[in-house]
Amino acid sequence: MDDHKTAIYKRIVQTDGNRYRFYCGLSGALACTTKPFQGKTPEEELQIAWDTVGKKYFNRCHKCGRWVIDAAYNAEVLECVECAPYEAEPKYCKNCGVRIKTPARTCTSCGHKLVYEGEEEAK
């Protein structure tokens, strides 16, 4: 997983501090614009803006590490929709045949990786 400390952002320089615009790492959609912040260093300022305002608009994909908005996040498996698309969740494990009752990445019976539509099955 990549180590993204914040979502993609743009700094807007102002005389009373810098504002930040945070964007979805998958769709590129603008999620929020902060009020002006000041810090001792640019890194500290960014972290304050992220922790105070930005972070609450995002979810972190547990697979690729991207910060994404709700519309690009599959909360059932804690991954972005690129890593775990919503469509055609497996209903049965292809390895042991047990019925899958709740979305997951692996079969609760045998531990085999479940294959979602759009993914290639490991050979």
Z-matrix of the N, CA and C atoms (Angstrom, degrees):
N
C 1 1.445
C 2 1.526 1 108.08
N 3 1.336 2 115.21 1 136.44
C 4 1.454 3 120.77 2 177.13
C 5 1.521 4 109.91 3 -68.44
N 6 1.338 5 115.79 4 153.11
C 7 1.456 6 121.12 5 -178.37
C 8 1.529 7 109.79 6 -101.14
N 9 1.329 8 117.18 7 74.55
C 10 1.459 9 122.89 8 176.78
C 11 1.523 10 107.32 9 -87.50
N 12 1.341 11 117.15 10 113.44
C 13 1.459 12 119.65 11 -179.15
C 14 1.520 13 112.24 12 -78.37
N 15 1.343 14 116.97 13 -26.62
C 16 1.462 15 121.59 14 176.36
C 17 1.518 16 108.33 15 -140.90
N 18 1.315 17 114.62 16 170.60
C 19 1.462 18 119.83 17 172.55
C 20 1.529 19 108.08 18 -69.78
N 21 1.313 20 116.45 19 168.80
C 22 1.459 21 121.56 20 174.66
C 23 1.527 22 107.11 21 -59.72
N 24 1.313 23 117.01 22 138.63
C 25 1.464 24 119.44 23 -175.89
C 26 1.522 25 111.78 24 -144.17
N 27 1.336 26 113.97 25 162.95
C 28 1.464 27 122.57 26 170.06
C 29 1.514 28 106.53 27 -128.83
N 30 1.324 29 115.71 28 135.75
C 31 1.467 30 121.45 29 177.94
C 32 1.527 31 107.84 30 -92.01
N 33 1.327 32 117.33 31 131.24
C 34 1.458 33 122.98 32 177.13
C 35 1.527 34 106.48 33 -109.85
N 36 1.324 35 116.50 34 108.09
C 37 1.459 36 122.17 35 -175.48
C 38 1.528 37 109.90 36 -76.92
N 39 1.331 38 114.56 37 129.17
C 40 1.457 39 122.11 38 178.15
C 41 1.524 40 108.63 39 -135.97
N 42 1.309 41 117.91 40 163.27
C 43 1.466 42 120.79 41 -178.97
C 44 1.521 43 112.58 42 -70.46
N 45 1.330 44 118.51 43 -29.57
C 46 1.467 45 122.22 44 -178.42
C 47 1.526 46 113.25 45 -94.89
N 48 1.305 47 117.56 46 14.16
C 49 1.465 48 123.06 47 -178.43
C 50 1.517 49 109.20 48 129.90
N 51 1.289 50 116.49 49 177.25
C 52 1.466 51 120.66 50 -179.36
C 53 1.519 52 110.54 51 -106.54
N 54 1.321 53 114.97 52 138.98
C 55 1.457 54 121.66 53 173.64
C 56 1.529 55 107.52 54 -98.46
N 57 1.317 56 115.43 55 157.97
C 58 1.465 57 120.66 56 -179.76
C 59 1.516 58 109.87 57 -128.71
N 60 1.319 59 114.65 58 140.21
C 61 1.465 60 122.04 59 171.74
C 62 1.520 61 106.20 60 -111.25
N 63 1.326 62 116.09 61 125.61
C 64 1.459 63 121.27 62 -179.68
C 65 1.528 64 109.37 63 -108.47
N 66 1.335 65 116.08 64 135.62
C 67 1.462 66 123.10 65 -174.08
C 68 1.520 67 111.15 66 -121.98
N 69 1.321 68 116.13 67 149.33
C 70 1.460 69 123.08 68 176.32
C 71 1.532 70 109.85 69 -63.19
N 72 1.310 71 117.08 70 133.36
C 73 1.453 72 122.43 71 -179.66
C 74 1.515 73 114.41 72 -72.91
N 75 1.317 74 118.05 73 -10.71
C 76 1.455 75 121.50 74 179.83
C 77 1.532 76 111.39 75 -108.48
N 78 1.317 77 117.30 76 -51.37
C 79 1.468 78 120.37 77 -176.77
C 80 1.516 79 113.66 78 -91.01
N 81 1.330 80 116.74 79 -21.44
C 82 1.458 81 120.35 80 -176.30
C 83 1.516 82 113.25 81 81.06
N 84 1.336 83 117.59 82 3.76
C 85 1.464 84 122.02 83 -178.52
C 86 1.528 85 110.79 84 -67.85
N 87 1.334 86 115.99 85 140.70
C 88 1.452 87 121.74 86 174.81
C 89 1.526 88 108.17 87 -70.74
N 90 1.334 89 116.77 88 124.53
C 91 1.465 90 120.72 89 -179.10
C 92 1.515 91 111.69 90 -100.49
N 93 1.335 92 117.92 91 -35.84
C 94 1.456 93 119.74 92 179.69
C 95 1.521 94 110.98 93 -164.27
N 96 1.334 95 114.27 94 157.96
C 97 1.461 96 122.88 95 172.47
C 98 1.521 97 106.09 96 -125.43
N 99 1.310 98 117.54 97 129.73
C 100 1.459 99 121.42 98 -176.01
C 101 1.525 100 111.54 99 -87.44
N 102 1.317 101 115.17 100 167.57
C 103 1.458 102 122.14 101 168.36
C 104 1.533 103 106.73 102 -75.07
N 105 1.323 104 118.92 103 170.89
C 106 1.470 105 119.82 104 177.98
C 107 1.534 106 111.85 105 -65.24
N 108 1.328 107 115.91 106 138.70
C 109 1.461 108 123.22 107 175.86
C 110 1.516 109 109.05 108 -126.25
N 111 1.330 110 115.75 109 151.47
C 112 1.457 111 121.62 110 173.88
C 113 1.517 112 108.37 111 -129.38
N 114 1.321 113 115.42 112 143.14
C 115 1.456 114 121.09 113 177.92
C 116 1.509 115 109.75 114 -144.27
N 117 1.323 116 116.90 115 167.79
C 118 1.469 117 121.35 116 178.83
C 119 1.518 118 111.29 117 -67.30
N 120 1.351 119 115.95 118 -33.63
C 121 1.470 120 121.13 119 178.25
C 122 1.524 121 107.78 120 -132.17
N 123 1.328 122 117.69 121 159.34
C 124 1.469 123 118.93 122 175.77
C 125 1.532 124 112.87 123 -58.10
N 126 1.334 125 117.07 124 -36.43
C 127 1.463 126 121.19 125 -179.74
C 128 1.528 127 111.07 126 -66.09
N 129 1.349 128 115.97 127 -42.30
C 130 1.458 129 120.37 128 178.70
C 131 1.529 130 110.38 129 -65.49
N 132 1.310 131 116.32 130 -42.49
C 133 1.463 132 121.21 131 179.46
C 134 1.532 133 111.36 132 -60.53
N 135 1.327 134 116.12 133 -46.33
C 136 1.457 135 121.27 134 177.59
C 137 1.524 136 110.45 135 -59.70
N 138 1.323 137 117.76 136 -44.93
C 139 1.461 138 120.94 137 -178.47
C 140 1.522 139 111.52 138 -63.76
N 141 1.338 140 117.17 139 -38.53
C 142 1.466 141 120.57 140 177.85
C 143 1.527 142 109.76 141 -64.39
N 144 1.331 143 117.44 142 -46.06
C 145 1.470 144 121.80 143 179.15
C 146 1.529 145 110.64 144 -61.33
N 147 1.327 146 116.68 145 -42.26
C 148 1.461 147 121.53 146 -179.72
C 149 1.526 148 111.11 147 -65.25
N 150 1.333 149 116.56 148 -50.63
C 151 1.462 150 120.85 149 -177.17
C 152 1.529 151 112.49 150 -66.98
N 153 1.328 152 117.25 151 -35.91
C 154 1.457 153 122.24 152 -176.22
C 155 1.517 154 113.19 153 -78.37
N 156 1.343 155 116.77 154 -42.53
C 157 1.461 156 120.23 155 -172.63
C 158 1.530 157 112.52 156 -123.44
N 159 1.307 158 117.90 157 -56.05
C 160 1.456 159 122.49 158 -168.30
C 161 1.510 160 116.67 159 -60.43
N 162 1.306 161 116.94 160 -45.77
C 163 1.471 162 121.73 161 -171.33
C 164 1.525 163 113.82 162 -57.99
N 165 1.328 164 117.96 163 -31.25
C 166 1.468 165 120.38 164 -176.17
C 167 1.525 166 113.18 165 -69.91
N 168 1.326 167 117.79 166 -11.86
C 169 1.462 168 121.45 167 179.66
C 170 1.531 169 112.92 168 -94.50
N 171 1.324 170 117.74 169 1.45
C 172 1.460 171 121.14 170 -171.28
C 173 1.517 172 113.34 171 -129.57
N 174 1.330 173 114.32 172 160.95
C 175 1.464 174 124.60 173 171.08
C 176 1.522 175 105.82 174 -123.77
N 177 1.308 176 116.93 175 146.33
C 178 1.462 177 120.65 176 178.36
C 179 1.521 178 109.85 177 -102.92
N 180 1.338 179 115.39 178 125.38
C 181 1.460 180 120.55 179 177.37
C 182 1.526 181 108.87 180 -67.31
N 183 1.323 182 115.92 181 126.81
C 184 1.469 183 120.59 182 -179.07
C 185 1.524 184 112.77 183 -76.76
N 186 1.316 185 117.04 184 -5.80
C 187 1.464 186 120.12 185 179.17
C 188 1.531 187 111.28 186 -100.74
N 189 1.337 188 117.81 187 -56.25
C 190 1.473 189 120.67 188 -175.31
C 191 1.523 190 113.21 189 -99.89
N 192 1.343 191 118.08 190 -14.91
C 193 1.455 192 121.31 191 176.98
C 194 1.518 193 115.88 192 87.55
N 195 1.330 194 117.45 193 -1.06
C 196 1.472 195 119.39 194 179.97
C 197 1.516 196 111.34 195 -68.62
N 198 1.332 197 115.37 196 147.75
C 199 1.460 198 122.57 197 171.89
C 200 1.516 199 106.87 198 -92.48
N 201 1.341 200 117.35 199 120.65
C 202 1.461 201 121.75 200 -176.23
C 203 1.526 202 111.05 201 -131.52
N 204 1.343 203 115.55 202 155.77
C 205 1.455 204 121.48 203 176.93
C 206 1.533 205 109.32 204 -75.52
N 207 1.333 206 116.42 205 167.02
C 208 1.469 207 121.34 206 -177.80
C 209 1.525 208 113.02 207 -54.00
N 210 1.334 209 117.49 208 -39.47
C 211 1.467 210 121.49 209 -177.10
C 212 1.524 211 112.39 210 -65.93
N 213 1.321 212 117.90 211 -18.76
C 214 1.464 213 121.68 212 -179.40
C 215 1.525 214 111.75 213 -110.70
N 216 1.341 215 116.73 214 21.94
C 217 1.462 216 121.57 215 -174.92
C 218 1.520 217 110.97 216 -127.77
N 219 1.313 218 116.50 217 127.01
C 220 1.455 219 122.69 218 175.39
C 221 1.526 220 107.03 219 -93.57
N 222 1.329 221 116.27 220 91.99
C 223 1.465 222 122.09 221 -174.04
C 224 1.525 223 113.18 222 -64.48
N 225 1.322 224 117.57 223 -21.84
C 226 1.464 225 119.90 224 -178.97
C 227 1.525 226 112.46 225 -67.63
N 228 1.336 227 116.87 226 -27.82
C 229 1.464 228 120.43 227 179.39
C 230 1.525 229 112.14 228 -122.08
N 231 1.344 230 117.40 229 6.52
C 232 1.469 231 124.34 230 176.01
C 233 1.529 232 113.15 231 59.80
N 234 1.342 233 115.29 232 39.38
C 235 1.458 234 120.69 233 179.88
C 236 1.519 235 110.00 234 -136.98
N 237 1.340 236 115.80 235 157.53
C 238 1.463 237 119.58 236 176.36
C 239 1.536 238 108.44 237 -68.26
N 240 1.320 239 116.09 238 161.29
C 241 1.463 240 119.36 239 -175.64
C 242 1.529 241 112.41 240 -71.09
N 243 1.316 242 118.06 241 -12.24
C 244 1.465 243 119.08 242 172.58
C 245 1.527 244 110.60 243 -76.70
N 246 1.324 245 116.72 244 -38.85
C 247 1.467 246 120.72 245 178.47
C 248 1.526 247 112.16 246 -78.80
N 249 1.328 248 117.71 247 -31.44
C 250 1.469 249 122.44 248 -179.47
C 251 1.527 250 108.93 249 -142.18
N 252 1.325 251 117.01 250 84.32
C 253 1.472 252 119.92 251 -179.78
C 254 1.528 253 111.25 252 -60.67
N 255 1.325 254 115.33 253 152.40
C 256 1.463 255 120.88 254 178.10
C 257 1.524 256 112.39 255 -69.08
N 258 1.338 257 116.90 256 -37.24
C 259 1.449 258 119.29 257 -169.37
C 260 1.527 259 113.83 258 -65.67
N 261 1.281 260 113.15 259 147.06
C 262 1.464 261 124.47 260 171.92
C 263 1.518 262 113.88 261 44.64
N 264 1.311 263 115.12 262 66.55
C 265 1.451 264 118.96 263 173.70
C 266 1.521 265 108.07 264 -69.52
N 267 1.311 266 118.60 265 143.80
C 268 1.464 267 119.98 266 -178.39
C 269 1.524 268 111.37 267 -64.24
N 270 1.310 269 115.71 268 138.75
C 271 1.471 270 121.67 269 179.14
C 272 1.521 271 111.70 270 -96.34
N 273 1.351 272 115.39 271 -24.80
C 274 1.465 273 121.39 272 179.69
C 275 1.520 274 109.30 273 -138.52
N 276 1.313 275 117.10 274 148.81
C 277 1.459 276 121.64 275 175.55
C 278 1.521 277 108.44 276 -74.79
N 279 1.307 278 116.72 277 128.32
C 280 1.464 279 120.63 278 179.77
C 281 1.521 280 111.67 279 -71.82
N 282 1.318 281 117.97 280 -16.81
C 283 1.453 282 121.32 281 -178.38
C 284 1.531 283 112.04 282 -87.48
N 285 1.344 284 117.67 283 -49.82
C 286 1.471 285 119.31 284 -175.32
C 287 1.533 286 113.51 285 -114.17
N 288 1.331 287 117.60 286 -11.92
C 289 1.463 288 120.79 287 175.92
C 290 1.510 289 116.04 288 86.48
N 291 1.333 290 118.63 289 -1.48
C 292 1.457 291 120.40 290 -179.34
C 293 1.533 292 109.92 291 -66.40
N 294 1.341 293 116.43 292 145.64
C 295 1.463 294 121.73 293 179.61
C 296 1.531 295 108.59 294 -73.70
N 297 1.333 296 116.87 295 132.04
C 298 1.461 297 122.39 296 178.72
C 299 1.528 298 107.25 297 -90.62
N 300 1.330 299 116.66 298 114.12
C 301 1.464 300 120.80 299 -175.60
C 302 1.523 301 112.71 300 -90.55
N 303 1.327 302 118.27 301 -32.77
C 304 1.463 303 122.46 302 178.28
C 305 1.521 304 108.75 303 -129.07
N 306 1.331 305 117.85 304 142.29
C 307 1.463 306 120.67 305 -179.17
C 308 1.528 307 111.62 306 -57.34
N 309 1.310 308 115.41 307 137.64
C 310 1.461 309 121.77 308 -179.85
C 311 1.519 310 108.76 309 -156.94
N 312 1.300 311 117.53 310 169.34
C 313 1.467 312 121.85 311 178.29
C 314 1.526 313 111.51 312 -90.81
N 315 1.342 314 115.92 313 -24.42
C 316 1.466 315 119.97 314 179.52
C 317 1.529 316 109.27 315 -134.14
N 318 1.318 317 115.06 316 155.22
C 319 1.460 318 121.66 317 179.04
C 320 1.531 319 109.25 318 -68.41
N 321 1.334 320 116.07 319 132.55
C 322 1.460 321 120.08 320 -179.98
C 323 1.528 322 112.18 321 -73.86
N 324 1.329 323 116.58 322 -16.26
C 325 1.462 324 120.68 323 -179.60
C 326 1.524 325 112.46 324 -88.80
N 327 1.350 326 116.73 325 -51.93
C 328 1.472 327 119.58 326 -174.42
C 329 1.535 328 114.04 327 -112.51
N 330 1.346 329 117.64 328 -10.62
C 331 1.466 330 120.35 329 179.25
C 332 1.516 331 115.06 330 83.02
N 333 1.347 332 117.15 331 1.04
C 334 1.470 333 121.33 332 179.79
C 335 1.526 334 109.88 333 -67.69
N 336 1.349 335 118.33 334 142.46
C 337 1.464 336 122.29 335 177.80
C 338 1.520 337 109.31 336 -64.92
N 339 1.333 338 115.64 337 129.73
C 340 1.461 339 121.09 338 178.32
C 341 1.520 340 109.14 339 -84.13
N 342 1.311 341 116.65 340 143.32
C 343 1.461 342 122.09 341 -176.70
C 344 1.524 343 109.08 342 -106.31
N 345 1.334 344 115.18 343 121.35
C 346 1.460 345 122.04 344 176.63
C 347 1.517 346 108.79 345 -92.62
N 348 1.344 347 116.47 346 156.89
C 349 1.460 348 120.70 347 177.27
C 350 1.529 349 108.43 348 -56.65
N 351 1.312 350 115.96 349 135.58
C 352 1.456 351 120.96 350 179.66
C 353 1.517 352 113.08 351 95.39
N 354 1.322 353 117.68 352 -15.29
C 355 1.459 354 121.11 353 176.45
C 356 1.517 355 109.92 354 -95.89
N 357 1.296 356 114.90 355 152.95
C 358 1.460 357 118.99 356 175.58
C 359 1.517 358 108.49 357 -94.97
N 360 1.318 359 115.84 358 138.77
C 361 1.460 360 120.55 359 178.61
C 362 1.514 361 109.82 360 -75.85
N 363 1.335 362 116.71 361 135.07
C 364 1.463 363 121.47 362 177.28
C 365 1.517 364 109.70 363 -66.18
N 366 1.300 365 116.19 364 134.76
C 367 1.469 366 121.37 365 -178.59
C 368 1.513 367 110.66 366 -91.39
